[in-house]
Structure formats: C-alpha cells, structure tokens
Amino acid sequence: MTAPNAEMSVECLRIPALSNRKRWAISLLATIASTYALDAVATAAGMILVFSGLMLGLDHGPLLLFLASTYVAWGAGLLVNLKVNWLLLESTGTSTNVLSKALYDLVGHKSKNVRTRQIAAAIGYVGTEFAKEAPYYLGAFGATLLSDSISAKEAIIFLGGANLGAAVYEYGLARAMRTLLHRSNNAA
C-alpha cells in the first residue's frame, strides 16, 4: 500500500527559496518539535498498553513475538516518513531530522549523485531514530531492575506499545509533511 500522493515527485514541488541559515533553523526547530512529539506519543502509547492490562496474561514468548511485530510496524512507518523526508530535503533543503539534513548537505557538496544523497539522508534519519530507542530500553529495563513493582512483562509490553505509538507518529508526520508540501505546491 502506498501513501497518499505517493506519485508526487520532487519536480512538481515549488517552494520559495530559503537561505541556508533559514533551512538549518527550520530543520533544527522541526527536529526538536518532532523528537518531543514522538517521545510523548510513544511513551503515552506504551503506558496505555501496560495500564490496560490486556497483555499481562501472556507468557514471555508471545510477548517477545508481539514486540518483534511492533518493530515491523514501526519500520513501515519509518519507511513512509523517509520517502517524505527525501521530498522535503530535495524540494526545500529542510528536514524534520537535523542529522539527515547534515548528511544530505555534506554528501550533496561532494556528490551530485541523487542516490548517494538519498542514502546519506536515510542513514542520518534512521541512525537518529535508532539512537532514540536507547532511552526506552534503559528506562524500561532499568525500572524493572530497580523496582519490584515493574515486571519484565510490563517492560516488554511498554516497549511494544511505544513502538506502535512511534509507528502511528511516523505515519502522521509523513502525512502532515506531505500535506504541507502539497499545499505549498498549490500556493505557488
């Protein structure tokens, strides 16, 4: 299944030119806002799933399968967002991920190869997203080790719920950015 307006190409977008300083400022602010929003959505989803008690009766094996499946959902959301981030970078020179923009700009100055720029931007984006996972694992399993009131099952359920929240967030961010690009194109 493709995202809405998936056929939109970079060539059809017409965004007013921005100075390099403004592109970096927009990308930095978007990264900060996106990071906080993602953390809020993912944490809330994880907590809701734990507090619902829906999965507490499951054994560790099914819970680990559930956790693995949530990574598939998160990866699918991330893939959709990577495509939109690429359109955003190519059409405006901005991104919702400052590391993605940095690698895009760095490679762009050295290479005019589109695929090379695309890979660099994706590495920056995905690398940042994986780095954001560490606090969830440290928090979930650290709380399990330091508290008798939080079980390993609850930690796994929390992580799965957080991944589902992150997947929903990635889809939502992609949709919002695609809508913004589409509106900017129509206004031009």
FIPADREN-847266 format. One line per field, with one value per atom (N, C-alpha, C): z, y, x; atom name; residue in one letter; residue number from 1. Coordinates in steps of 0.001 Angstrom, whole numbers, plus 524288, in hexadecimal, padded with zeros to 5 digits. Layout:
// residues N
pz	Z ...
py	Y ...
px	X ...
atom	CA ...
rest	a ...
nr	NUM ...
//
This chain:
// residues 188
pz	80000 80000 80000 7FCAB 7FC74 7FF67 80106 803E8 8002E 8022B 7FEE0 7FC00 7F732 7F3EF 7F32D 7F35F 7F2E8 7EDA2 7E9CB 7E49D 7E431 7E829 7E814 7E773 7E3BF 7E2F1 7E4B3 7E556 7E6F6 7E2EA 7DDF5 7D9D4 7DA13 7DC4A 7DC51 7E0E6 7E479 7E903 7E7DB 7E98C 7E8C3 7EDF6 7F0B8 7F5CC 7F522 7F763 7F6EA 7F904 7F698 7F838 7FDB1 800C4 80612 80680 809E1 80AC5 80DA9 80D44 80FE4 815D3 817EF 81D8F 81F26 81C02 81D27 81CA6 818CA 8183A 81D15 81F07 823A8 82873 828FD 82D76 82D61 828D6 8284F 82994 82783 82876 82E3C 830C7 83654 8399B 83893 83B72 83A6A 83585 83430 836D7 83740 839E1 83FA9 84223 847B4 84890 84585 84612 844F1 840DF 83F5B 84384 845B1 849B0 84E88 85049 854E7 853D0 84F3D 84DEC 84D86 84AF3 84A86 84FE6 8533C 8587D 85B87 85B19 85DE8 85BFA 856D5 85499 855EF 85538 8562A 85BF1 85F55 864EF 866A8 864D9 86640 86453 85F8A 85D6F 86097 86203 86530 86A7A 86CF3 8721F 871DD 86DE9 86D57 86CB1 86982 868AB 86DB7 870A9 875A6 8796D 87A20 87DF4 87C72 87766 875BB 877CA 878AE 87AA5 87698 871BE 86DA2 86C8E 86D50 86BBA 87051 874FF 8798E 87A5F 8784F 878F9 8753E 8718A 86DB5 86FF4 86E0A 86F83 86C99 86E27 86BCC 865EE 86420 85E8B 85B1D 85C0F 858F7 8598B 85E1F 85ED5 85B84 85B31 857E9 85223 85088 84B23 84A1D 84DF0 84D81 84CE8 8502A 84FDE 84A7B 84885 8434C 83F20 83F8A 83B97 83BDA 84087 840E2 83E44 83E1C 83B38 8355F 8337F 82DF7 82CD6 8303F 82F8D 82FC7 83389 83406 82F2B 82D47 82890 823D1 82360 81EFF 81F50 82404 824AF 82380 82522 82427 81E53 81B7C 815D4 8130D 81492 8124B 8136D 8183C 819B2 816F7 815FE 8131F 80DAA 80B27 805DA 805E5 809C9 80A22 80BB7 80F36 810B0 80BE4 80878 803AF 8004E 7FFA5 7FCA8 7FF27 80447 8071C 80647 806B8 805DF 8004E 7FC8A 7F71B 7F570 7F7AF 7F5FF 7F91A 7FE1A 8015E 803D1 803F7 806A2 80C82 80E65 813FB 81536 81A3F 81BF8 82176 822FE 8286A 82BA3 82958 82BF9 82A7A 82E24 82CFE 82B4B 82D53 82B9B 825EE 82480 81F16 81B7F 81D15 819FA 819B8 81E1C 81E38 81A69 81A8E 816FD 81153 8107E 80B44 80923 80C54 80AA3 809D3 80D66 80D03 80801 806FA 8023E 7FD66 7FDE4 7F96D 7F780 7FB0B 7F976 7F6B6 7F7D3 7F58E 7F0E4 7F09B 7EC87 7EA67 7E567 7E2F5 7E1EB 7E3AC 7E2F0 7E69A 7E464 7E765 7EB2A 7E96B 7ECBE 7F177 7F0AD 7F4F5 7F90B 7F748 7FAF2 7FDD5 7FB11 7FD67 801A4 80088 80460 80921 80841 80C9A 81010 80DB1 810B0 813CD 8116C 81418 818A7 817EF 81C25 820CD 81FBE 823F5 826C7 823D1 82620 8295D 82706 829B6 82E51 82DAB 831FA 836B1 835BD 839FF 83C9A 83979 83BA4 83EF9 83D41 84068 8457B 84535 849F8 84DD8 84BE3 84F57 85218 85041 852AF 857DB 85850 85CF7 86219 86281 86779 868E5 864FB 8661E 8689D 8666A 8688F 86DE9 86E5D 87372 87792 8761D 879D1 87B3C 87749 87845 87B7E 879D3 87C9B 8817C 88189 88647 88A94 88926 88CFD 88EF2 88B85 88D13 89107 89016 893A0 898DD 898BA 89D6F 8A097 89E74 8A122 8A132 8A596 8A5E7 8A3A4 8A2A8 8A0DC 89AEC 8980C 89250 89086 88D7D 88BB8 8864A 884E1 87F9C 87B8B 87CC7 87933 87831 87C60 87BC6 87887 87933 8761F 87055 86F17 869A4 8675D 86A60 8688F 867AA 86B45 86A9B 86591 864A3 85FE9 85AF9 85B0F 85693 855A9 859DE 8595C 85773 85972 857AD 851DF 85012 84A7F 8473B 84920 84642 84626 84A8A 84AA6 846E4 846B2 8431D 83D70 83C49 836F9 83566 838DB 837C3 83710 83A61 839F6 834B6 83322 82E27 82992 8298D 8256E 82598 82A4F 82ADD 8291F 82AA0 82902 82317 820CD 81B1B 81875 81A6A 81826 818B5 81D47 81E23 81A7F 819FA 81690 810D5 80F48 809E7 808D5 80C9B 80C09 80BA6 80EEA 80EC1 80972 80782 80260 7FE09 7FE6F 7FA7F 7FA8E 7FF36 7FFA1 7FDA5 7FEE7 7FD08 7F719 7F4EE 7EF43 7ECCE 7EF2E 7ED0F 7ED9D 7F1A0 7F279 7EEAE 7ECA8 7E920 7E3BF
py	7FB6D 80000 804D6 8087B 80D37 8118E 81548 819B5 81D48 8206F 8241E 82797 828D4 82C2F 82A0A 824DC 82287 823C2 824E1 825FF 82B8A 82EC7 83418 833EA 836AC 836A5 83BCD 83BC0 84070 844B9 84349 8472A 84A5B 8481A 84AE9 84EAE 84E91 851F7 85735 85B4F 8608D 86376 86350 865D2 86A94 86F0D 873A6 87289 874DA 87409 8762F 87344 874CC 87543 878B8 8790A 8741F 872F0 86E54 86EB5 87356 87427 872ED 87498 8738A 86DB5 86B27 8657D 86294 8641D 86192 862CA 867A0 86915 86611 865B6 862CA 85D08 85AD5 8554B 85444 857C1 85711 85763 85B4C 85BD2 85733 8557C 850FE 84C09 84B71 846E1 846E4 84B5B 84BC1 84A93 84D1C 84C42 84697 84474 83F14 83B32 83C25 8389C 83894 83D32 83D74 83B11 83C2D 83A01 83413 8320F 82C68 829E9 82C1C 829EC 82A02 82E3A 82E99 82A82 829FC 8263A 820A3 81F67 81A19 818AB 81C36 81B1B 81A64 81DC6 81D4E 81820 816A8 811B5 80D11 80D2D 808F4 80896 80D0B 80D12 80B55 80D1A 80B89 805A4 8036B 7FDC3 7FAC8 7FC91 7F9F9 7FA7B 7FF42 80030 7FDA1 7FC89 7F9F0 7F45B 7F1F9 7ECA4 7E888 7EA24 7E68C 7E21B 7E309 7DF2C 7DCAA 7DE28 7DC3B 7D65B 7D3F1 7CE54 7CB0C 7CD81 7CA9A 7C912 7C4BB 7C307 7C64E 7C5A1 7C8AE 7C7B9 7C2E5 7C1B2 7C4DC 7C489 7C7B9 7CD9B 7CF3C 7D4CB 7D681 7D328 7D472 7D473 7D0E5 7D101 7D605 7D791 7DC81 7E104 7E128 7E54F 7E567 7E0D7 7E098 7E2AF 7E151 7E329 7E916 7EB51 7F101 7F3C5 7F126 7F36D 7F367 7EF8E 7EF7B 7F41F 7F507 7F973 7FE9F 7FF0E 803D1 8049F 8006E 800C8 80274 80094 80220 807F5 809D2 80F69 812A0 810AE 8135A 813A1 80F76 80F60 8137F 813F2 817F0 81D58 81E27 8233A 82469 82072 8213F 82364 82152 82323 828DC 82A50 82FBE 8334C 83173 8347E 83590 831C2 8327D 836BC 8369A 83AB2 8400B 8403E 8451D 8472B 843CA 84563 8474B 84465 845C7 84AB4 84B90 8500A 85501 85479 8591C 85979 85524 85516 854D8 853A2 8531F 84D87 84C4A 8470B 8474C 84339 842BA 83FD2 83EFD 83C39 83EDB 84193 844B6 8416A 83CA7 83954 8379D 836A7 83554 839DE 83E98 84334 843E5 8430F 843C3 8400B 83B17 8374E 83864 839F4 83B69 83FE7 84405 8487F 84710 84401 84272 83F63 83B90 83863 83B8F 83EFB 8422F 845C0 84793 84AF3 847DF 842CC 83F8E 83C62 83B62 837F9 83A27 839FE 83B9F 836E4 8324D 82D82 82D80 82D49 82D7E 828EB 82448 81FA1 82003 82222 822C3 82684 82ADC 82E8F 82C07 828F7 82666 82285 81F81 81BBD 81E94 822C2 825C0 827F0 82A23 82C4C 82804 82380 81F25 81D21 81CC9 81B06 81EBF 823CF 8279D 8271D 82668 8260C 82115 81CAC 817A8 81744 81936 81924 81C22 8209C 823A9 820B6 81E3D 81B60 816C3 81404 80FB7 811C0 81630 81873 819F9 81B93 81D05 81845 8139C 80ED6 80DA3 80F17 80DBA 80F79 81449 815D3 8128B 810B5 80D6A 80849 805E2 800F2 801C0 805D9 806F4 8080D 80B0E 80C53 807A2 804A7 80033 7FBFF 7FA84 7F64F 7F83F 7FD33 7FF6F 7FFA1 8011B 80132 7FBAD 7F7D6 7F269 7F0A0 7F22A 7F099 7F37A 7F85D 7FB96 7FB8F 7F91A 7F936 7F3CA 7F26C 7ED71 7EDD2 7F28C 7F338 7F31B 7F2F2 7F2C6 7EDAD 7EAA7 7E58E 7E5E4 7E1D2 7E17B 7E16B 7DEDC 7DED2 7E45F 7E758 7ECC1 7EFF4 7EEF7 7F1BD 7F06B 7EB7C 7E9D0 7EC29 7EC00 7EE40 7F41C 7F6C3 7FC5E 7FD6E 7FA81 7FB53 7FA57 7F63D 7F52B 7F98B 7FB60 7FFB7 804A8 805AA 80A3A 809CA 80513 80457 80556 8037D 8047A 80A4F 80CF0 81298 81554 81386 815CB 814DA 81045 80F21 812DE 8138F 81732 81CB7 81E40 8236C 82424 8203C 8209F 82144 81E35 81ECD 8243F 8260D 82B34 82F8F 82F3F 83334 8332F 82E99 82E3C 830B4 82F93 831CC 837BF 839B8 83F62 84211 83FCC 84222 841DE 83D8D 83D0D 84117 841DB 845C1 84B36 84C64 85170 85251 84E63 84EE5 84F92 84CB2 84D11 8527C 8548C 859D3 85DEF 85D6D 86123 860F7 85C61 85BC8 85E66 85DAD 85FFC 865E5 867F9 86DA4 8703C 86D48 86F8F 87096
px	80349 80000 80379 80250 80570 802BE 805DF 803C8 800CF 7FD32 7FA73 7FE4C 7FD16 80058 805D9 80671 80BA3 80E18 80ADF 80CF9 80F1F 80E6C 81065 8164D 81849 81DEA 82040 82554 82812 82767 8273E 826E3 821D4 81DA6 818A9 81833 81BDB 81B8D 81E0F 81B6F 81D87 81D5C 821A2 82211 82598 82406 8276A 82CE0 830BE 83628 8370B 839E2 83B3C 84124 842FA 84892 84A51 84F46 85163 8509B 85143 8507F 84ADC 84717 84193 84062 842B7 841E9 843CE 84861 84A81 84735 8456C 84222 83D01 83A9A 835B7 836A1 83AD3 83C02 83D0F 83FE0 8410C 83C11 838D6 833E8 8304E 83012 82CC4 82EBE 833D9 8361B 834B0 83532 833E4 82E1D 82AC3 8251B 823AA 825EB 824C1 82696 82B1F 82D36 829B7 8283C 824D3 81F80 81D51 81830 81870 81C79 81D1C 81D8F 820C5 8216E 81C54 81963 8146C 81086 81007 80C59 80E02 812FC 814E4 81473 81602 815B4 8100B 80CA2 80719 804D8 80623 80425 80625 80B1D 80D47 80AB2 809ED 8077D 801C8 7FF0A 7F989 7F91A 7FC90 7FC54 7FD84 80157 80295 7FE0A 7FC17 7F7EE 7F2C5 7F211 7ED39 7ECF4 7F185 7F1B8 7F05A 7EF7A 7EDC4 7F193 7F690 7FA6F 7FD52 7FC03 7FEE4 7FE6B 7FA51 7F99B 7FCDE 7FF6E 8028D 807D2 809DE 80F21 8132E 81813 81C4C 81CE4 81C49 81CE0 8192C 8140D 8106A 8115A 81307 8142C 818DA 81CC6 8214A 81FD8 81C52 81A5A 8174D 8142E 8115B 8152F 8192E 81D14 81FA9 82122 8238B 81FD2 81AD7 8170D 8165F 816F3 81672 81B08 81F88 823EE 822DB 82013 81E8C 81AF0 8171C 8138C 81687 81A0D 81D28 8208D 822E8 82622 822FB 81E31 81AD4 8199A 8186C 81772 81C46 820BB 825A9 826CE 825BB 8269E 82354 81E5E 81AF8 81D32 81EF1 8210D 82639 82963 82E4A 82D44 82943 827EE 82648 8232E 82172 825FA 8295A 82DEB 8314F 831C2 834C8 8325B 82D36 82A8B 82B68 82B29 82BEF 8317B 8354F 83ABC 83BA4 839C0 83AA8 837B5 8331E 82FFF 83110 83284 8333F 838A4 83B79 84085 83FEE 83B2D 83A34 838AC 838AF 83758 83523 83254 83094 834A7 8393C 83D73 84295 844FA 84991 84E44 84ECF 85323 85257 84D81 84C51 84DCC 84C6B 84DCA 853B4 8565E 85C06 85EBA 85D44 85FB2 85E23 85948 85772 85ABE 85B73 85E8F 86445 86674 86BEC 86CEC 869AB 86A55 868F9 86524 86389 867CB 86B21 86F77 873BE 87405 87821 87640 8712D 86F25 86A09 86979 8648D 86118 862D3 85FDF 85B2B 8567F 851A8 85147 8528F 8521F 855C3 85A67 85E1A 85BF5 8599E 85734 852A6 84FA3 84B1A 84CD0 850CC 852CD 854FF 857ED 85A26 855D0 851CB 84D66 84AAE 849FA 84762 84AB3 84FC6 85341 852DA 852DD 85258 84D29 848FD 843C7 84335 8447F 843E2 847A3 84C64 85025 84E24 84BCA 84981 84512 841C4 83D4F 83F1F 84326 8452F 8479A 84A42 84C8B 84849 843CA 83F71 83D1A 83E3E 83C3F 83EF5 843E0 846F0 84461 8427B 8400B 83B3E 83862 833D7 8358C 8398F 83B78 83DFC 84112 8437F 83F56 83B75 8374B 833FF 83258 82EE6 831A1 83649 838F3 83BCC 83D49 83F7F 83B6C 836A8 83266 83141 831AF 830CE 834E8 839BC 83DF8 83DC5 83C13 83C43 83733 8332E 82E26 82BB6 8297E 826B4 82138 81F65 81A08 81978 81DD8 81DA5 8201D 81D19 81EF5 82167 82440 82674 82219 81DB4 8193D 81750 816DF 81515 818ED 81DF2 821E2 82154 82090 81FE9 81AED 816BB 811C3 81264 81503 815F1 818ED 81D1C 8203E 81D03 819D7 81674 81292 81028 80C81 80F2D 813E6 816E2 81820 81971 81A7E 8159B 8111D 80C3C 80B06 80BEB 80B30 80EDC 813C2 81797 81600 813DA 8120F 80DB6 809F3 805A3 807C5 80B6B 80DBF 8108B 8139D 8167B 812BC 80E8A 80A9A 8082B 806E4 8047E 80817 80D11 810D5 81175 811C4 81240 80D8A 808FD 80430 80421 805A8 805BE 809AE 80E52 81249 810A4 80E36 80C54 80809 80494 80071 802CE 806AE 8094F 80BDE 80E92 81111 80D07 808C6 804A2 80229 80110 7FEC9 80289 8078C 80B70 80BBC 80B41 80B60 8069E 80216 7FD4C 7FD48 7FFDB 8000E 803C1 80784 80B7E 80957
atom	N CA C N CA C N CA C N CA C N CA C N CA C N CA C N CA C N CA C N CA C N CA C N CA C N CA C N CA C N CA C N CA C N CA C N CA C N CA C N CA C N CA C N CA C N CA C N CA C N CA C N CA C N CA C N CA C N CA C N CA C N CA C N CA C N CA C N CA C N CA C N CA C N CA C N CA C N CA C N CA C N CA C N CA C N CA C N CA C N CA C N CA C N CA C N CA C N CA C N CA C N CA C N CA C N CA C N CA C N CA C N CA C N CA C N CA C N CA C N CA C N CA C N CA C N CA C N CA C N CA C N CA C N CA C N CA C N CA C N CA C N CA C N CA C N CA C N CA C N CA C N CA C N CA C N CA C N CA C N CA C N CA C N CA C N CA C N CA C N CA C N CA C N CA C N CA C N CA C N CA C N CA C N CA C N CA C N CA C N CA C N CA C N CA C N CA C N CA C N CA C N CA C N CA C N CA C N CA C N CA C N CA C N CA C N CA C N CA C N CA C N CA C N CA C N CA C N CA C N CA C N CA C N CA C N CA C N CA C N CA C N CA C N CA C N CA C N CA C N CA C N CA C N CA C N CA C N CA C N CA C N CA C N CA C N CA C N CA C N CA C N CA C N CA C N CA C N CA C N CA C N CA C N CA C N CA C N CA C N CA C N CA C N CA C N CA C N CA C N CA C N CA C N CA C N CA C N CA C N CA C N CA C N CA C N CA C N CA C N CA C N CA C N CA C N CA C N CA C N CA C N CA C N CA C N CA C N CA C N CA C N CA C N CA C N CA C N CA C N CA C N CA C N CA C N CA C N CA C N CA C N CA C N CA C N CA C N CA C N CA C N CA C N CA C N CA C
rest	m m m t t t a a a p p p n n n a a a e e e m m m s s s v v v e e e c c c l l l r r r i i i p p p a a a l l l s s s n n n r r r k k k r r r w w w a a a i i i s s s l l l l l l a a a t t t i i i a a a s s s t t t y y y a a a l l l d d d a a a v v v a a a t t t a a a a a a g g g m m m i i i l l l v v v f f f s s s g g g l l l m m m l l l g g g l l l d d d h h h g g g p p p l l l l l l l l l f f f l l l a a a s s s t t t y y y v v v a a a w w w g g g a a a g g g l l l l l l v v v n n n l l l k k k v v v n n n w w w l l l l l l l l l e e e s s s t t t g g g t t t s s s t t t n n n v v v l l l s s s k k k a a a l l l y y y d d d l l l v v v g g g h h h k k k s s s k k k n n n v v v r r r t t t r r r q q q i i i a a a a a a a a a i i i g g g y y y v v v g g g t t t e e e f f f a a a k k k e e e a a a p p p y y y y y y l l l g g g a a a f f f g g g a a a t t t l l l l l l s s s d d d s s s i i i s s s a a a k k k e e e a a a i i i i i i f f f l l l g g g g g g a a a n n n l l l g g g a a a a a a v v v y y y e e e y y y g g g l l l a a a r r r a a a m m m r r r t t t l l l l l l h h h r r r s s s n n n n n n a a a a a a
nr	1 1 1 2 2 2 3 3 3 4 4 4 5 5 5 6 6 6 7 7 7 8 8 8 9 9 9 10 10 10 11 11 11 12 12 12 13 13 13 14 14 14 15 15 15 16 16 16 17 17 17 18 18 18 19 19 19 20 20 20 21 21 21 22 22 22 23 23 23 24 24 24 25 25 25 26 26 26 27 27 27 28 28 28 29 29 29 30 30 30 31 31 31 32 32 32 33 33 33 34 34 34 35 35 35 36 36 36 37 37 37 38 38 38 39 39 39 40 40 40 41 41 41 42 42 42 43 43 43 44 44 44 45 45 45 46 46 46 47 47 47 48 48 48 49 49 49 50 50 50 51 51 51 52 52 52 53 53 53 54 54 54 55 55 55 56 56 56 57 57 57 58 58 58 59 59 59 60 60 60 61 61 61 62 62 62 63 63 63 64 64 64 65 65 65 66 66 66 67 67 67 68 68 68 69 69 69 70 70 70 71 71 71 72 72 72 73 73 73 74 74 74 75 75 75 76 76 76 77 77 77 78 78 78 79 79 79 80 80 80 81 81 81 82 82 82 83 83 83 84 84 84 85 85 85 86 86 86 87 87 87 88 88 88 89 89 89 90 90 90 91 91 91 92 92 92 93 93 93 94 94 94 95 95 95 96 96 96 97 97 97 98 98 98 99 99 99 100 100 100 101 101 101 102 102 102 103 103 103 104 104 104 105 105 105 106 106 106 107 107 107 108 108 108 109 109 109 110 110 110 111 111 111 112 112 112 113 113 113 114 114 114 115 115 115 116 116 116 117 117 117 118 118 118 119 119 119 120 120 120 121 121 121 122 122 122 123 123 123 124 124 124 125 125 125 126 126 126 127 127 127 128 128 128 129 129 129 130 130 130 131 131 131 132 132 132 133 133 133 134 134 134 135 135 135 136 136 136 137 137 137 138 138 138 139 139 139 140 140 140 141 141 141 142 142 142 143 143 143 144 144 144 145 145 145 146 146 146 147 147 147 148 148 148 149 149 149 150 150 150 151 151 151 152 152 152 153 153 153 154 154 154 155 155 155 156 156 156 157 157 157 158 158 158 159 159 159 160 160 160 161 161 161 162 162 162 163 163 163 164 164 164 165 165 165 166 166 166 167 167 167 168 168 168 169 169 169 170 170 170 171 171 171 172 172 172 173 173 173 174 174 174 175 175 175 176 176 176 177 177 177 178 178 178 179 179 179 180 180 180 181 181 181 182 182 182 183 183 183 184 184 184 185 185 185 186 186 186 187 187 187 188 188 188
//
